[in-house]
Amino acid sequence: MRNGPPFKKVVAVLLPAEKELRAVLARFADARFRHDLQPTGYSSRELEDVSYALCAMTGTQSVDQALVAADALLERLRADRAAATTTTQTLAA
């Protein structure tokens, strides 16, 4: 019998590249706009497909969750870029 803390499961998550995430967000916005403007069977399938891609890319189960996760990820990438720029400027000085 083990007398230590319980085993913690580590899960590796692949983060989407910023360019691909932005492209899927743009496709989602376009599909949503087109479907809201004039709903058809095609626009419904297109919105469903891009919604699935967005959820898969962000590891979420709903579009609302995916949009929140995408915003958080883009903010994290922006902050990482800003920190890298600051570090580079500091090293150059």
Long-range contacts (C-beta under 8 A, 24 or more apart in sequence): 13-59, 15-73, 16-57, 16-58, 16-73, 18-74, 18-77, 20-57, 21-57, 21-58, 21-70, 21-73, 21-74, 22-74, 24-50, 24-53, 24-54, 24-57, 25-54, 25-70, 27-53, 28-54, 28-63
